[in-house]
């Protein structure tokens, strides 16, 4: 026990340096931008935030900090061959990828690309490059591919826990299209965690800020079910990468497969997930009978009465409803009281009632599922969808 505690006594200066490290600040800025952009889109579409941005940002930072402390403690027992130049390579590639999609900021993409590039350069004949190219190639030849692949695998084991515990927090409603090209409602789960770490190297303690994250389009499943499924995919990815990396230590050509899987395997989770969701029966699509709840605005009568996304409102004050306009008309007939009947996500009957007060929204805070129809690329809704999917 004393030996473990002694290993945990890392230099305080390394942690202080990490807090002002430019790459750590870049990680925090990327997360803040993601949360702020999501909140802005929600406010523009619904008139208010579904999740307050500041508490959500602090929650993500706190989860990342706990994960970083645990990983730093685990790595304090060994010395890693990481160099400052390796961290620089990592972040240059990460920031470049983040310009295309913020989900590409995950460590797996940068490490996969750099590892493959390093392996290719090692196969080049001597003298192929010259000048600056040879200098950069020399730095990449010494890139410790296997060690970084191990880090990605371990980091995604931690990500599995993060998704399992808090993966659905901060999800935002989006308009998507199903396999028939029809508009349906859904939720975009896109979250990145900044992970602050300090690792022991031959040159001393090295501040190592990294990013991990995932993206998932949910059209057909309840949040809890989707969270478990998504976390299982992340766990399978991490376990498979660990096995491939372990095999590469005894079978050298296997490192190509491990590096390729590090990159392609993570993207496959996203692509396969979107494909499967679009081929399943949508949960947040308009129904023939009743009003399908797509989202519930916070601090509204609908939230107080316990209505949740995916449920169906059948009658309001005894009158059948299928649109928000019919819901308003039913409330106008009895403005002092609201009795709502419907079905929950399991198809079981649901009854909720509440007195109405001055200032209550006419739609009770319910966001109805989008009207069916083809998704046209030139329409504003499609542009909003693209902007939301960009993160």
ChimeraX attribute file (.defattr): number of C-alpha atoms within 10 A of each C-alpha:
attribute: neighborCount
match mode: 1-to-1
recipient: residues
	/A:1	6
	/A:2	7
	/A:3	8
	/A:4	12
	/A:5	10
	/A:6	10
	/A:7	16
	/A:8	15
	/A:9	10
	/A:10	17
	/A:11	11
	/A:12	9
	/A:13	10
	/A:14	18
	/A:15	17
	/A:16	11
	/A:17	14
	/A:18	20
	/A:19	14
	/A:20	10
	/A:21	16
	/A:22	12
	/A:23	22
	/A:24	23
	/A:25	15
	/A:26	16
	/A:27	24
	/A:28	21
	/A:29	13
	/A:30	20
	/A:31	21
	/A:32	19
	/A:33	15
	/A:34	22
	/A:35	23
	/A:36	17
	/A:37	16
	/A:38	23
	/A:39	21
	/A:40	16
	/A:41	20
	/A:42	19
	/A:43	13
	/A:44	10
	/A:45	13
	/A:46	14
	/A:47	11
	/A:48	15
	/A:49	18
	/A:50	20
	/A:51	18
	/A:52	14
	/A:53	19
	/A:54	13
	/A:55	10
	/A:56	16
	/A:57	19
	/A:58	12
	/A:59	15
	/A:60	24
	/A:61	20
	/A:62	15
	/A:63	15
	/A:64	24
	/A:65	17
	/A:66	13
	/A:67	22
	/A:68	22
	/A:69	15
	/A:70	14
	/A:71	20
	/A:72	21
	/A:73	20
	/A:74	14
	/A:75	19
	/A:76	21
	/A:77	14
	/A:78	12
	/A:79	14
	/A:80	18
	/A:81	16
	/A:82	19
	/A:83	16
	/A:84	12
	/A:85	12
	/A:86	18
	/A:87	16
	/A:88	12
	/A:89	16
	/A:90	19
	/A:91	23
	/A:92	12
	/A:93	18
	/A:94	24
	/A:95	18
	/A:96	14
	/A:97	17
	/A:98	16
	/A:99	13
	/A:100	12
	/A:101	12
	/A:102	25
	/A:103	25
	/A:104	27
	/A:105	27
	/A:106	24
	/A:107	25
	/A:108	28
	/A:109	26
	/A:110	22
	/A:111	26
	/A:112	25
	/A:113	18
	/A:114	21
	/A:115	27
	/A:116	20
	/A:117	16
	/A:118	20
	/A:119	18
	/A:120	14
	/A:121	18
	/A:122	15
	/A:123	9
	/A:124	11
	/A:125	8
	/A:126	10
	/A:127	7
	/A:128	9
	/A:129	15
	/A:130	11
	/A:131	8
	/A:132	9
	/A:133	10
	/A:134	15
	/A:135	11
	/A:136	12
	/A:137	20
	/A:138	15
	/A:139	13
	/A:140	22
	/A:141	17
	/A:142	14
	/A:143	22
	/A:144	16
	/A:145	23
	/A:146	17
	/A:147	14
	/A:148	23
	/A:149	26
	/A:150	18
	/A:151	18
	/A:152	23
	/A:153	25
	/A:154	17
	/A:155	21
	/A:156	26
	/A:157	19
	/A:158	21
	/A:159	24
	/A:160	23
	/A:161	16
	/A:162	18
	/A:163	23
	/A:164	20
	/A:165	13
	/A:166	13
	/A:167	26
	/A:168	21
	/A:169	16
	/A:170	22
	/A:171	21
	/A:172	21
	/A:173	25
	/A:174	26
	/A:175	23
	/A:176	24
	/A:177	21
	/A:178	21
	/A:179	13
	/A:180	10
	/A:181	14
	/A:182	16
	/A:183	23
	/A:184	26
	/A:185	28
	/A:186	29
	/A:187	23
	/A:188	22
	/A:189	24
	/A:190	25
	/A:191	24
	/A:192	26
	/A:193	26
	/A:194	27
	/A:195	26
	/A:196	25
	/A:197	24
	/A:198	24
	/A:199	23
	/A:200	20
	/A:201	16
	/A:202	11
	/A:203	12
	/A:204	12
	/A:205	18
	/A:206	21
	/A:207	24
	/A:208	21
	/A:209	23
	/A:210	24
	/A:211	24
	/A:212	22
	/A:213	23
	/A:214	24
	/A:215	24
	/A:216	24
	/A:217	25
	/A:218	27
	/A:219	30
	/A:220	23
	/A:221	20
	/A:222	14
	/A:223	18
	/A:224	12
	/A:225	10
	/A:226	20
	/A:227	20
	/A:228	16
	/A:229	16
	/A:230	23
	/A:231	22
	/A:232	16
	/A:233	16
	/A:234	25
	/A:235	21
	/A:236	16
	/A:237	22
	/A:238	25
	/A:239	16
	/A:240	17
	/A:241	26
	/A:242	21
	/A:243	14
	/A:244	23
	/A:245	28
	/A:246	17
	/A:247	16
	/A:248	18
	/A:249	12
	/A:250	10
	/A:251	11
	/A:252	10
	/A:253	11
	/A:254	16
	/A:255	23
	/A:256	19
	/A:257	15
	/A:258	27
	/A:259	29
	/A:260	18
	/A:261	21
	/A:262	30
	/A:263	20
	/A:264	15
	/A:265	22
	/A:266	21
	/A:267	18
	/A:268	13
	/A:269	18
	/A:270	17
	/A:271	14
	/A:272	11
	/A:273	18
	/A:274	17
	/A:275	13
	/A:276	14
	/A:277	20
	/A:278	20
	/A:279	13
	/A:280	13
	/A:281	13
	/A:282	19
	/A:283	23
	/A:284	28
	/A:285	26
	/A:286	23
	/A:287	14
	/A:288	8
	/A:289	13
	/A:290	19
	/A:291	27
	/A:292	28
	/A:293	23
	/A:294	25
	/A:295	26
	/A:296	20
	/A:297	19
	/A:298	16
	/A:299	11
	/A:300	15
	/A:301	24
	/A:302	23
	/A:303	16
	/A:304	14
	/A:305	16
	/A:306	12
	/A:307	24
	/A:308	17
	/A:309	21
	/A:310	28
	/A:311	23
	/A:312	27
	/A:313	26
	/A:314	21
	/A:315	20
	/A:316	22
	/A:317	19
	/A:318	12
	/A:319	16
	/A:320	19
	/A:321	20
	/A:322	19
	/A:323	18
	/A:324	16
	/A:325	12
	/A:326	17
	/A:327	24
	/A:328	17
	/A:329	15
	/A:330	20
	/A:331	21
	/A:332	14
	/A:333	12
	/A:334	13
	/A:335	16
	/A:336	12
	/A:337	14
	/A:338	21
	/A:339	18
	/A:340	21
	/A:341	20
	/A:342	21
	/A:343	18
	/A:344	17
	/A:345	15
	/A:346	8
	/A:347	10
	/A:348	9
	/A:349	12
	/A:350	17
	/A:351	15
	/A:352	15
	/A:353	17
	/A:354	14
	/A:355	10
	/A:356	16
	/A:357	11
	/A:358	7
	/A:359	6
	/A:360	11
	/A:361	14
	/A:362	16
	/A:363	18
	/A:364	22
	/A:365	20
	/A:366	26
	/A:367	19
	/A:368	24
	/A:369	24
	/A:370	19
	/A:371	14
	/A:372	15
	/A:373	12
	/A:374	13
	/A:375	17
	/A:376	13
	/A:377	11
	/A:378	8
	/A:379	9
	/A:380	10
	/A:381	17
	/A:382	18
	/A:383	13
	/A:384	15
	/A:385	17
	/A:386	15
	/A:387	13
	/A:388	20
	/A:389	19
	/A:390	16
	/A:391	24
